């Protein structure tokens, strides 16, 4: 069944309609974290590597979708933040993510928007929280434009290199590129957790120090 599904997606990825699909999926993924935008951009890169699509257009569609989606998420957070928070972020885990994002935006600002784009689900929380906390819009737009472009280049190039390397096997090219993307996301998340623990430890040491 999965093989048939991938075959259909592979066939679709060689069509010019796939540019629109990349844009739409990247747009939706900014607001609905379960939508696999990396998958679509990587598949587009694979198709470009095998000569079926044009790499700059794959990157452009991915970056445009990511930028538009991130901006809409920010505006939703800014305009309807409390209502959305009650409906979609009511669980303790979601609340913890919002508090984390709010604190990180205060301390790291724009750099968080750059790194969060490469962590699925993390980018949605960060862009939404940026709107809720009313981060300056012009500054937000600049950072998500840079982040979305870098993300699209990264994902498309992974697929493109895989497509060139495994020109005779679309599935292997995608699997290798997607595995690399998962590995990078896992490393980023691991580093983030280590930094959080280090900050917490330093904070505890400071609070325990004698006055």
The 8 nearest C-alpha neighbors of each residue, nearest first, counted from 0:
[[1, 3, 2, 4, 5, 6, 7, 8],
 [2, 0, 4, 3, 5, 6, 7, 8],
 [1, 3, 5, 0, 4, 6, 7, 170],
 [4, 2, 6, 0, 1, 5, 7, 8],
 [5, 3, 1, 7, 6, 2, 0, 8],
 [4, 6, 8, 2, 7, 3, 9, 1],
 [5, 7, 3, 9, 4, 8, 2, 10],
 [8, 6, 10, 4, 5, 9, 11, 3],
 [9, 7, 11, 5, 10, 6, 12, 4],
 [10, 8, 6, 12, 7, 11, 5, 13],
 [9, 11, 7, 8, 12, 13, 6, 14],
 [10, 12, 8, 13, 9, 14, 7, 17],
 [13, 11, 9, 17, 14, 10, 8, 43],
 [12, 14, 51, 11, 10, 46, 52, 15],
 [15, 13, 16, 11, 12, 17, 10, 51],
 [14, 16, 17, 18, 13, 52, 12, 19],
 [17, 15, 14, 18, 19, 20, 11, 12],
 [16, 18, 20, 15, 12, 19, 14, 21],
 [19, 17, 21, 16, 20, 15, 60, 57],
 [20, 18, 22, 17, 21, 16, 23, 60],
 [19, 21, 17, 23, 22, 18, 24, 16],
 [22, 20, 18, 24, 19, 23, 39, 61],
 [21, 23, 64, 60, 19, 25, 61, 20],
 [24, 22, 26, 20, 25, 21, 27, 19],
 [23, 25, 27, 26, 21, 36, 22, 28],
 [26, 24, 64, 36, 65, 28, 22, 23],
 [25, 27, 64, 68, 23, 65, 24, 28],
 [28, 26, 24, 29, 30, 25, 31, 23],
 [27, 29, 34, 31, 32, 25, 30, 26],
 [28, 30, 68, 27, 69, 123, 26, 31],
 [29, 31, 28, 27, 123, 72, 32, 68],
 [30, 32, 28, 33, 27, 29, 34, 123],
 [33, 31, 120, 28, 34, 30, 119, 29],
 [32, 34, 31, 35, 28, 120, 119, 36],
 [33, 35, 28, 32, 36, 31, 24, 27],
 [36, 34, 38, 37, 33, 28, 39, 24],
 [35, 37, 25, 39, 38, 24, 28, 34],
 [38, 36, 40, 39, 35, 41, 154, 25],
 [37, 39, 41, 36, 35, 40, 42, 177],
 [38, 40, 42, 36, 41, 37, 21, 43],
 [39, 41, 43, 37, 42, 155, 38, 154],
 [40, 42, 158, 44, 155, 38, 154, 43],
 [43, 41, 45, 39, 44, 40, 38, 158],
 [44, 42, 40, 46, 41, 45, 57, 39],
 [43, 45, 158, 159, 155, 41, 47, 42],
 [44, 46, 158, 162, 159, 42, 48, 47],
 [45, 47, 43, 49, 51, 44, 48, 52],
 [48, 46, 52, 44, 50, 54, 53, 49],
 [49, 47, 159, 162, 163, 45, 46, 50],
 [48, 50, 46, 47, 162, 166, 51, 163],
 [49, 51, 47, 48, 52, 46, 53, 45],
 [50, 52, 46, 13, 47, 49, 53, 14],
 [53, 51, 47, 46, 50, 54, 13, 43],
 [52, 54, 47, 56, 55, 57, 51, 50],
 [53, 55, 57, 47, 56, 44, 58, 52],
 [56, 54, 58, 57, 53, 59, 60, 152],
 [57, 55, 59, 58, 54, 53, 60, 18],
 [56, 58, 54, 60, 55, 59, 43, 61],
 [59, 57, 55, 61, 151, 56, 60, 152],
 [58, 60, 56, 62, 57, 61, 63, 55],
 [61, 59, 22, 63, 57, 62, 58, 64],
 [62, 60, 58, 64, 151, 22, 59, 63],
 [61, 63, 148, 147, 65, 59, 151, 64],
 [64, 62, 60, 66, 65, 61, 59, 67],
 [63, 65, 26, 22, 25, 67, 61, 62],
 [64, 66, 25, 62, 68, 26, 147, 63],
 [67, 65, 63, 69, 68, 64, 147, 144],
 [68, 66, 70, 64, 69, 65, 63, 26],
 [67, 69, 26, 29, 71, 65, 70, 66],
 [70, 68, 72, 66, 29, 71, 67, 65],
 [69, 71, 73, 67, 72, 68, 66, 74],
 [72, 70, 74, 68, 73, 69, 75, 67],
 [73, 71, 75, 69, 127, 70, 74, 30],
 [72, 74, 130, 127, 70, 76, 126, 71],
 [75, 73, 77, 71, 76, 72, 130, 78],
 [76, 74, 72, 78, 79, 77, 73, 71],
 [77, 75, 80, 130, 131, 127, 73, 74],
 [76, 78, 130, 131, 74, 75, 80, 79],
 [77, 79, 75, 76, 80, 74, 130, 131],
 [78, 80, 75, 76, 82, 81, 77, 83],
 [79, 81, 76, 83, 131, 82, 77, 84],
 [82, 80, 84, 83, 79, 85, 131, 76],
 [81, 83, 85, 84, 80, 79, 86, 87],
 [84, 82, 86, 80, 85, 81, 87, 79],
 [83, 85, 88, 81, 82, 87, 86, 80],
 [84, 86, 89, 82, 83, 88, 87, 81],
 [87, 85, 83, 84, 88, 89, 82, 81],
 [86, 88, 84, 83, 89, 85, 90, 93],
 [89, 87, 84, 93, 90, 94, 85, 86],
 [88, 90, 85, 87, 84, 86, 94, 93],
 [89, 91, 93, 92, 88, 94, 87, 95],
 [92, 90, 94, 93, 95, 89, 88, 96],
 [91, 93, 95, 94, 90, 96, 88, 89],
 [94, 92, 88, 96, 90, 95, 91, 97],
 [93, 95, 91, 97, 96, 92, 88, 90],
 [94, 96, 92, 98, 93, 97, 91, 99],
 [97, 95, 99, 93, 94, 98, 100, 92],
 [98, 96, 100, 94, 99, 95, 101, 124],
 [99, 97, 101, 95, 96, 100, 102, 94],
 [98, 100, 96, 102, 97, 101, 103, 95],
 [101, 99, 103, 97, 102, 98, 125, 104],
 [100, 102, 98, 104, 99, 103, 97, 128],
 [103, 101, 105, 99, 100, 104, 98, 106],
 [102, 104, 100, 106, 105, 101, 107, 99],
 [105, 103, 108, 101, 107, 102, 106, 100],
 [104, 106, 102, 103, 108, 107, 101, 100],
 [105, 107, 103, 104, 108, 102, 101, 111],
 [108, 106, 104, 103, 110, 111, 105, 109],
 [109, 107, 104, 110, 111, 105, 106, 103],
 [108, 110, 112, 111, 142, 107, 113, 139],
 [109, 111, 113, 112, 108, 107, 114, 142],
 [110, 112, 114, 109, 113, 115, 108, 107],
 [113, 111, 115, 109, 110, 114, 116, 142],
 [112, 114, 146, 110, 111, 115, 116, 142],
 [113, 115, 111, 116, 112, 117, 110, 118],
 [114, 116, 122, 118, 112, 117, 121, 113],
 [117, 115, 122, 114, 118, 113, 146, 112],
 [116, 118, 115, 114, 184, 119, 150, 122],
 [117, 119, 115, 121, 116, 184, 122, 120],
 [118, 120, 121, 122, 32, 117, 116, 123],
 [121, 119, 32, 123, 122, 118, 124, 33],
 [120, 122, 118, 124, 119, 115, 123, 125],
 [121, 123, 115, 116, 125, 120, 124, 126],
 [124, 122, 120, 126, 29, 121, 125, 30],
 [123, 125, 127, 121, 122, 126, 128, 97],
 [124, 126, 128, 122, 127, 100, 123, 129],
 [127, 125, 129, 73, 123, 128, 124, 122],
 [128, 126, 76, 73, 124, 130, 72, 129],
 [127, 129, 131, 125, 130, 126, 124, 132],
 [130, 128, 126, 134, 132, 127, 131, 133],
 [129, 131, 77, 73, 76, 133, 128, 127],
 [130, 132, 77, 76, 128, 80, 133, 129],
 [131, 133, 129, 130, 134, 128, 101, 77],
 [134, 132, 130, 131, 129, 77, 135, 136],
 [133, 135, 129, 132, 136, 130, 139, 138],
 [136, 134, 138, 137, 139, 133, 129, 140],
 [135, 137, 139, 138, 140, 134, 133, 130],
 [136, 138, 140, 139, 135, 141, 134, 142],
 [139, 137, 141, 136, 135, 140, 142, 109],
 [138, 140, 136, 142, 141, 137, 143, 135],
 [141, 139, 137, 143, 138, 142, 144, 136],
 [142, 140, 144, 138, 139, 143, 137, 145],
 [141, 143, 145, 139, 144, 140, 146, 109],
 [144, 142, 146, 140, 145, 141, 147, 66],
 [145, 143, 141, 147, 142, 146, 66, 140],
 [144, 146, 142, 148, 143, 147, 149, 141],
 [145, 147, 113, 143, 149, 148, 144, 142],
 [148, 146, 62, 150, 144, 65, 149, 145],
 [147, 149, 62, 151, 145, 150, 146, 144],
 [148, 150, 152, 146, 147, 151, 153, 145],
 [151, 149, 147, 153, 148, 152, 146, 154],
 [150, 152, 148, 58, 62, 154, 61, 153],
 [153, 151, 149, 155, 150, 58, 154, 156],
 [152, 154, 150, 156, 151, 155, 149, 157],
 [155, 153, 157, 41, 151, 156, 152, 40],
 [154, 156, 44, 41, 158, 152, 157, 40],
 [155, 157, 159, 158, 153, 154, 152, 160],
 [158, 156, 154, 176, 160, 155, 159, 161],
 [157, 159, 44, 45, 41, 161, 155, 156],
 [158, 160, 44, 48, 45, 156, 162, 161],
 [161, 159, 163, 157, 162, 158, 156, 164],
 [162, 160, 172, 158, 164, 159, 163, 176],
 [161, 163, 45, 48, 159, 172, 166, 165],
 [164, 162, 48, 160, 166, 161, 165, 49],
 [163, 165, 161, 162, 166, 160, 172, 48],
 [166, 164, 172, 162, 167, 168, 163, 161],
 [165, 167, 163, 162, 168, 164, 49, 169],
 [166, 168, 165, 169, 162, 49, 164, 172],
 [169, 167, 165, 171, 170, 166, 172, 162],
 [170, 168, 172, 171, 173, 167, 162, 166],
 [169, 171, 173, 172, 168, 174, 5, 9],
 [172, 170, 174, 173, 168, 169, 175, 165],
 [173, 171, 161, 169, 162, 165, 170, 175],
 [172, 174, 176, 170, 171, 175, 177, 169],
 [175, 173, 171, 177, 176, 172, 178, 170],
 [174, 176, 178, 172, 173, 177, 171, 179],
 [177, 175, 173, 179, 157, 158, 178, 174],
 [178, 176, 180, 174, 179, 175, 173, 181],
 [177, 179, 181, 175, 180, 176, 174, 182],
 [178, 180, 182, 176, 177, 181, 183, 175],
 [181, 179, 177, 183, 182, 178, 184, 176],
 [182, 180, 178, 184, 179, 183, 185, 177],
 [181, 183, 179, 185, 180, 184, 178, 186],
 [182, 184, 186, 180, 185, 181, 187, 179],
 [185, 183, 181, 187, 182, 186, 118, 188],
 [184, 186, 182, 188, 183, 187, 189, 181],
 [185, 187, 189, 183, 188, 184, 190, 182],
 [188, 186, 184, 190, 189, 185, 191, 183],
 [187, 189, 191, 185, 186, 190, 184, 192],
 [188, 190, 186, 192, 191, 187, 185, 193],
 [191, 189, 193, 187, 192, 188, 186, 194],
 [190, 192, 188, 194, 189, 193, 187, 195],
 [193, 191, 195, 189, 194, 190, 196, 188],
 [194, 192, 190, 196, 195, 191, 197, 189],
 [195, 193, 197, 191, 192, 196, 198, 190],
 [196, 194, 192, 198, 197, 193, 199, 191],
 [195, 197, 199, 193, 194, 198, 200, 192],
 [196, 198, 194, 200, 195, 199, 193, 201],
 [199, 197, 201, 195, 200, 196, 202, 194],
 [200, 198, 202, 196, 197, 201, 195, 203],
 [199, 201, 197, 203, 202, 198, 196, 204],
 [202, 200, 204, 198, 203, 199, 205, 197],
 [201, 203, 199, 205, 200, 204, 198, 206],
 [204, 202, 206, 200, 205, 201, 207, 199],
 [205, 203, 201, 207, 202, 206, 208, 200],
 [206, 204, 202, 208, 203, 207, 201, 200],
 [205, 207, 203, 204, 208, 202, 209, 201],
 [208, 206, 204, 205, 203, 209, 202, 210],
 [207, 209, 205, 206, 204, 210, 203, 202],
 [210, 208, 207, 206, 205, 204, 203, 202],
 [209, 208, 207, 206, 205, 204, 203, 202]]
